[in-house]
């Protein structure tokens, strides 16, 4: 098996997970009520670019998607902290930065495995940007975890009932996926660090006649 191939595969998997996390829900909320005359069941998905709402209100299906600019203008009536939308912007910047460093790490590992460019430099490129990918990828969900999206600061995971309305919230699969991507990127970087470039072959000079 080629030297560093497992690290390369790991970095590819990490990059795929980061891409999926970019498009997936980072946070989900559910609001449900079975009160007579006001039955409802709503699911809210917090994505890096939009907020999606799907559910049912008194037998009528409801589905909509809005940008955070629109959501911020309705924050006072929806009970969402308007400052939280700035947090989403920071999250997107972190995720985009993670994508960039993951691609650079992958280029370095590809160069090392398939011997294009200077092997030692490509190896170091893969290691350095792989570690930076880990730092950014783990920073994004941890930063997100220490923020609040609702007025009252209920916490990152919560479930409670108020006046017959059941409200629960927690991280979406993109949040978990980013943590997994960070761990895989770290493992790939360490695996590459343990690899050594093949010594250059030196052709012996024939003895003088």
Backbone torsions as a table, in degrees:
resi	resn	phi	psi	omega
1	UNK	NA	138.8	-177.9
2	UNK	-61.0	147.6	179.3
3	UNK	-64.2	126.9	176.4
4	UNK	83.2	6.4	-175.6
5	UNK	-65.9	-34.6	-179.8
6	UNK	-69.0	-37.7	176.1
7	UNK	-64.2	-39.7	178.9
8	UNK	-63.0	-45.3	178.9
9	UNK	-61.9	-42.2	178.9
10	UNK	-61.3	-40.4	-179.4
11	UNK	-68.8	-34.9	176.8
12	UNK	-64.4	-44.9	178.7
13	UNK	-61.6	-43.3	178.9
14	UNK	-59.8	-44.3	179.9
15	UNK	-62.8	-42.2	179.1
16	UNK	-62.1	-42.5	179.5
17	UNK	-63.2	-39.5	179.7
18	UNK	-65.1	-41.1	178.6
19	UNK	-62.5	-45.6	179.1
20	UNK	-62.8	-40.8	179.4
21	UNK	-64.0	-32.8	179.6
22	UNK	-61.1	-36.3	-177.1
23	UNK	-96.7	-10.6	-175.7
24	UNK	-90.5	172.6	179.3
25	UNK	-77.2	130.5	178.3
26	UNK	-90.9	-23.5	-177.9
27	UNK	-150.1	143.4	179.3
28	UNK	-132.1	144.7	177.3
29	UNK	-132.5	145.0	178.1
30	UNK	-129.3	133.1	177.3
31	UNK	-126.4	124.4	-174.4
32	UNK	-137.0	139.5	176.4
33	UNK	-145.3	135.6	178.1
34	UNK	-114.9	20.0	178.5
35	UNK	-62.0	135.6	-179.2
36	UNK	-57.9	126.1	179.5
37	UNK	89.1	-6.1	-179.6
38	UNK	-146.2	45.7	178.9
39	UNK	-71.9	134.9	178.2
40	UNK	-156.4	155.4	178.7
41	UNK	-152.9	102.9	-175.8
42	UNK	-114.6	141.2	171.9
43	UNK	-121.1	127.3	179.9
44	UNK	-114.8	128.5	177.8
45	UNK	-112.1	124.8	178.2
46	UNK	-96.6	110.6	177.8
47	UNK	-105.6	173.1	-178.9
48	UNK	-73.1	-20.4	-177.9
49	UNK	-118.7	-24.5	-177.9
50	UNK	-142.4	166.6	171.6
51	UNK	-116.9	122.0	-178.2
52	UNK	-106.7	136.8	178.5
53	UNK	-124.4	125.2	177.3
54	UNK	-134.9	141.6	178.5
55	UNK	172.1	-161.6	-176.9
56	UNK	-140.5	130.3	178.2
57	UNK	-126.5	111.5	179.3
58	UNK	52.2	45.0	176.4
59	UNK	86.1	-4.3	-179.7
60	UNK	-104.8	127.8	178.0
61	UNK	-72.7	137.3	179.8
62	UNK	-126.4	131.5	178.3
63	UNK	-148.6	126.3	177.7
64	UNK	-155.9	157.7	178.0
65	UNK	-133.4	133.2	-178.8
66	UNK	-134.9	150.1	175.6
67	UNK	-74.6	164.0	-179.5
68	UNK	-72.8	-21.2	174.3
69	UNK	-65.4	-43.4	177.5
70	UNK	-69.2	-40.1	-178.5
71	UNK	-65.3	-37.6	-179.3
72	UNK	-63.9	-35.1	-179.8
73	UNK	-69.7	-20.3	179.6
74	UNK	-106.0	11.7	-172.0
75	UNK	-61.4	-39.8	-175.9
76	UNK	-65.2	-34.3	-178.9
77	UNK	-85.9	-23.9	-177.4
78	UNK	-92.0	-9.4	178.9
79	UNK	81.7	12.0	-179.6
80	UNK	-97.7	137.5	178.5
81	UNK	-68.7	119.1	-176.8
82	UNK	-61.3	-31.4	180.0
83	UNK	-66.5	-20.3	-178.7
84	UNK	-66.1	-23.3	-179.3
85	UNK	-70.6	-26.1	173.4
86	UNK	-67.1	-34.4	177.7
87	UNK	-62.0	-40.4	178.8
88	UNK	-62.3	-39.8	177.3
89	UNK	-60.9	-45.9	178.6
90	UNK	-61.7	-37.8	178.7
91	UNK	-62.9	-40.6	-179.8
92	UNK	-66.2	-40.6	178.3
93	UNK	-62.2	-42.8	178.2
94	UNK	-62.1	-42.1	-178.0
95	UNK	-68.1	-40.7	177.2
96	UNK	-63.6	-42.7	177.1
97	UNK	-61.0	-38.8	178.1
98	UNK	-64.4	-39.9	177.1
99	UNK	-60.8	-43.0	-178.7
100	UNK	-63.7	-47.7	-178.4
101	UNK	-67.7	-33.6	177.6
102	UNK	-65.1	-39.2	178.1
103	UNK	-65.9	-41.8	178.6
104	UNK	-64.8	-40.4	177.3
105	UNK	-63.3	-40.5	179.7
106	UNK	-64.9	-39.7	178.1
107	UNK	-61.4	-43.9	178.9
108	UNK	-62.2	-43.1	-179.5
109	UNK	-69.2	-36.4	175.4
110	UNK	-62.4	-42.8	179.5
111	UNK	-62.8	-38.6	179.8
112	UNK	-69.2	-45.3	-175.9
113	UNK	-68.9	-41.7	-175.0
114	UNK	-102.7	12.8	170.6
115	UNK	56.7	50.2	168.6
116	UNK	-117.4	136.7	-173.3
117	UNK	80.2	-172.6	178.1
118	UNK	-75.3	121.1	-173.3
119	UNK	-59.4	-45.0	-178.3
120	UNK	-65.7	-40.6	179.7
121	UNK	-67.3	-41.0	178.2
122	UNK	-64.7	-39.0	178.4
123	UNK	-63.3	-45.8	179.8
124	UNK	-65.9	-35.8	176.7
125	UNK	-60.5	-45.1	178.9
126	UNK	-63.9	-40.7	-178.4
127	UNK	-68.0	-50.8	-175.3
128	UNK	-62.8	-49.3	-177.9
129	UNK	-75.3	-23.4	173.5
130	UNK	-66.2	-41.0	178.3
131	UNK	-68.8	-40.1	177.2
132	UNK	-62.8	-38.6	176.4
133	UNK	-59.6	-43.7	177.7
134	UNK	-59.5	-46.0	-177.2
135	UNK	-62.2	-47.0	-178.8
136	UNK	-68.4	-40.6	-177.2
137	UNK	-66.8	-34.4	179.3
138	UNK	-83.2	-27.4	179.6
139	UNK	-68.0	-37.0	-176.7
140	UNK	-59.8	-55.6	-179.9
141	UNK	-67.8	-32.3	178.8
142	UNK	-68.7	-39.8	176.2
143	UNK	-63.2	-44.8	-179.4
144	UNK	-62.5	-36.0	-177.6
145	UNK	-66.7	-28.0	-177.0
146	UNK	-95.9	25.7	176.5
147	UNK	-122.3	164.5	-179.5
148	UNK	-125.1	139.4	-178.0
149	UNK	-106.8	-5.6	-179.9
150	UNK	-125.5	148.4	176.1
151	UNK	-65.8	134.8	-179.4
152	UNK	109.2	-14.7	174.3
153	UNK	52.7	65.4	-178.8
154	UNK	-73.2	-22.2	-176.4
155	UNK	115.8	169.8	-175.7
156	UNK	-70.9	-44.8	172.0
157	UNK	-107.3	129.7	175.3
158	UNK	-157.9	156.8	177.1
159	UNK	-152.6	123.8	179.9
160	UNK	-156.7	164.7	180.0
161	UNK	-122.8	127.9	-179.6
162	UNK	-128.5	119.3	177.3
163	UNK	51.9	43.0	177.7
164	UNK	82.6	-0.9	179.5
165	UNK	-104.5	120.5	179.1
166	UNK	-89.7	124.5	-178.1
167	UNK	-125.0	126.3	178.1
168	UNK	-138.2	152.1	-178.1
169	UNK	-155.7	156.1	178.8
170	UNK	-177.9	174.5	-177.6
171	UNK	-67.6	146.2	174.9
172	UNK	-85.7	178.5	-174.5
173	UNK	-65.7	-25.6	179.9
174	UNK	-64.8	-35.1	178.8
175	UNK	-63.1	-46.7	178.8
176	UNK	-67.0	-39.0	-177.2
177	UNK	-63.6	-35.4	179.5
178	UNK	-66.1	-36.4	177.5
179	UNK	-66.1	-43.4	178.1
180	UNK	-62.4	-42.3	178.7
181	UNK	-61.0	-39.6	179.2
182	UNK	-63.0	-45.3	-178.8
183	UNK	-64.2	-42.7	179.6
184	UNK	-64.8	-40.4	178.6
185	UNK	-62.2	-39.4	178.1
186	UNK	-65.4	-44.5	179.5
187	UNK	-61.7	-43.1	179.4
188	UNK	-62.9	-39.8	-180.0
189	UNK	-66.0	-43.0	178.8
190	UNK	-65.2	-40.2	178.4
191	UNK	-62.3	-40.0	178.0
192	UNK	-69.0	-34.0	179.0
193	UNK	-63.8	-33.2	-178.8
194	UNK	-79.7	-11.1	178.9
195	UNK	-84.1	152.6	177.7
196	UNK	-120.7	141.5	176.0
197	UNK	-69.5	144.2	179.1
198	UNK	-66.6	133.9	179.5
199	UNK	-63.0	146.3	179.5
200	UNK	-68.5	138.3	179.8
201	UNK	-80.2	125.7	-179.5
202	UNK	-107.8	122.5	179.2
203	UNK	-78.3	120.6	-177.5
204	UNK	-64.8	142.4	177.6
205	UNK	-80.4	126.4	-179.7
206	UNK	-62.9	143.6	-179.4
207	UNK	-62.7	146.5	178.8
208	UNK	-67.5	140.5	179.5
209	UNK	-80.0	NA	NA
